[in-house]
Amino acid sequence: MEQTELDQMRRQFDQQVRERFPNAPIERAELLQYGDDPEVEPGHFLARVVVAASGDDEERARTFEAFHGEYRAAFRELRRDLDKLPVRAVLKFTAGGAQGSGKTLVLQLAPDRGGPGPDGPAQTPVMARLGAEDLETLDTLITVGIASSRADAVRWALARIRERPAYDQLRARTREIEELKSQF
């Protein structure tokens, strides 16, 4: 994406945030692309809104919850606006002013793509912390078109593992061990 187009999208996002959340304690609104932040996947954006919140963790949590309660409808409207972008964008609200334990308060709204995921409705979200090398591997799978997201890349890699004959042997041994354990 060209820098002028990206700059215009960033200005529009900031303007939409300011319009949708008038008089709200917004520190900043950022539209980040791949390379700006490790959270952002290739071909995606992260629309991050930092809400001013000060005090200890409990006070910051109350401020953040009050913000969420007051602007609930604006959250949905902003999410719908982001869904109109030509690329996938995750909307993330974060409480600023981390003090005390440094606890991060986050509300994340993923794009609504309508309908179940590629493997049907029975999917379980899993969070994993990956190092730079693992992220680079997933991002390479996205860049070459094998996967459309990091989650798809992980699913693809797991499917390759299940195709290996050794995996079937491993599963058989696991069942044997479970059967032996049940005899105790």
C-alpha positions in Angstrom: 0.0 0.0 0.0 1.3 3.4 -0.9 2.3 5.8 1.9 -0.2 8.5 0.8 -3.1 6.1 0.9 -2.0 4.7 4.2 -1.7 8.3 5.7 -5.2 9.1 4.5 -6.6 5.9 6.0 -4.8 6.8 9.3 -6.3 10.3 9.3 -9.8 8.9 8.5 -9.5 6.4 11.3 -8.4 9.1 13.8 -11.3 11.3 12.7 -13.9 8.4 13.0 -12.6 7.7 16.5 -12.9 11.3 17.5 -16.5 11.6 16.0 -17.7 8.3 17.5 -16.3 8.9 20.9 -16.9 12.6 21.6 -15.6 13.8 25.0 -14.0 10.4 25.6 -10.6 10.2 27.3 -8.8 9.1 24.1 -5.0 9.3 24.2 -4.5 8.3 20.6 -5.9 6.3 17.7 -3.4 4.3 15.6 -3.8 2.4 12.4 -0.9 0.0 12.2 0.2 -2.2 9.3 2.4 -5.3 9.2 5.9 -4.3 10.4 4.7 -1.5 12.7 3.9 -3.9 15.5 4.5 -7.7 16.0 0.8 -8.2 16.6 0.0 -7.2 13.0 -0.1 -10.0 10.4 0.9 -9.6 6.8 -1.9 -8.0 4.8 -3.8 -7.0 7.9 -4.2 -3.8 10.0 -4.5 -3.2 13.7 -6.8 -0.3 14.6 -5.7 0.6 18.2 -7.4 3.1 20.4 -5.7 4.0 23.6 -8.0 5.2 26.4 -6.6 7.4 29.1 -6.8 5.7 32.4 -4.8 6.6 35.5 -4.4 5.4 39.0 -3.9 1.8 40.3 -5.0 -1.3 38.4 -8.4 -1.2 40.0 -9.1 2.4 39.2 -7.9 2.0 35.6 -10.2 -1.0 35.2 -13.2 1.0 36.5 -12.3 3.8 34.0 -12.0 1.3 31.2 -15.3 -0.4 32.0 -17.1 2.9 32.3 -15.8 3.9 28.9 -16.9 0.6 27.4 -20.4 0.9 29.0 -20.9 4.5 27.8 -19.8 3.9 24.2 -21.0 0.4 23.5 -22.9 1.4 20.3 -20.0 3.4 19.0 -17.8 0.3 19.3 -20.1 -1.6 17.0 -20.3 1.3 14.5 -16.6 1.7 14.3 -16.2 -2.1 13.9 -18.6 -1.9 10.9 -16.7 1.0 9.4 -13.4 -1.0 9.6 -15.1 -4.0 8.0 -15.5 -1.9 4.9 -11.7 -1.6 4.5 -10.2 -3.7 1.6 -8.0 -5.5 4.2 -8.7 -7.2 7.5 -8.4 -5.0 10.5 -8.6 -5.9 14.2 -10.0 -3.2 16.4 -8.3 -3.0 19.8 -9.1 -0.7 22.7 -6.4 -0.5 25.4 -6.3 1.3 28.7 -3.3 3.7 28.8 -1.4 4.9 31.8 -0.2 1.5 33.1 1.0 1.8 36.6 1.4 -0.5 39.6 1.5 -4.0 38.3 1.4 -2.8 34.7 -1.7 -4.9 34.1 -2.9 -4.3 30.5 -6.6 -3.9 29.9 -7.7 -4.7 26.4 -11.0 -5.1 24.5 -10.5 -6.5 21.1 -13.1 -6.7 18.4 -12.2 -9.0 15.4 -13.8 -8.5 12.0 -17.2 -9.9 11.4 -16.8 -12.2 8.4 -20.2 -13.8 8.9 -20.6 -17.5 9.3 -18.4 -20.2 10.8 -14.7 -20.6 10.2 -13.1 -22.8 7.5 -13.5 -25.9 9.6 -17.1 -25.4 10.6 -18.5 -23.9 13.8 -16.7 -26.1 16.4 -13.4 -24.2 16.7 -11.5 -23.5 19.9 -9.5 -20.3 20.2 -6.0 -20.8 21.4 -3.4 -18.2 22.3 0.3 -19.0 22.0 3.3 -16.8 22.6 5.8 -17.2 19.7 9.3 -16.0 19.2 10.5 -14.0 16.3 11.6 -17.1 14.3 8.2 -18.7 14.7 6.4 -15.5 13.7 8.7 -15.2 10.6 7.8 -18.8 9.7 4.0 -18.1 9.9 4.4 -14.8 8.1 6.3 -16.6 5.3 3.4 -19.1 4.9 1.0 -16.1 4.5 3.3 -14.2 2.1 3.6 -17.2 -0.3 -0.2 -17.7 -0.2 -0.4 -21.0 1.7 -2.4 -19.3 4.5 -4.4 -16.2 4.8 -3.6 -15.5 8.5 -1.3 -16.7 11.3 -4.2 -18.8 12.6 -4.6 -20.4 9.2 -0.9 -21.0 9.0 -0.9 -22.9 12.4 -3.9 -24.9 11.2 -2.1 -25.8 8.0 1.0 -26.9 9.9 -1.0 -29.1 12.3 -2.8 -30.7 9.3 0.7 -31.6 7.9 1.6 -33.2 11.1 -1.6 -35.3 11.1 -0.7 -36.5 7.6 2.5 -38.2 8.8 2.3 -42.0 9.5 4.3 -41.4 12.7 1.3 -39.4 14.0 -1.0 -42.3 13.7 1.4 -44.5 15.6 1.7 -41.8 18.3 -2.1 -41.7 18.6 -2.3 -45.5 18.9 0.4 -45.4 21.7 -1.5 -42.7 23.5 -4.7 -44.8 23.4 -2.7 -47.8 24.8 -1.3 -45.6 27.6 -4.7 -44.3 28.5 -6.0 -47.9 28.6 -3.2 -48.9 30.9 -3.8 -46.0 33.2 -7.5 -46.9 33.5 -6.5 -50.3 34.8 -4.9 -48.8 37.9 
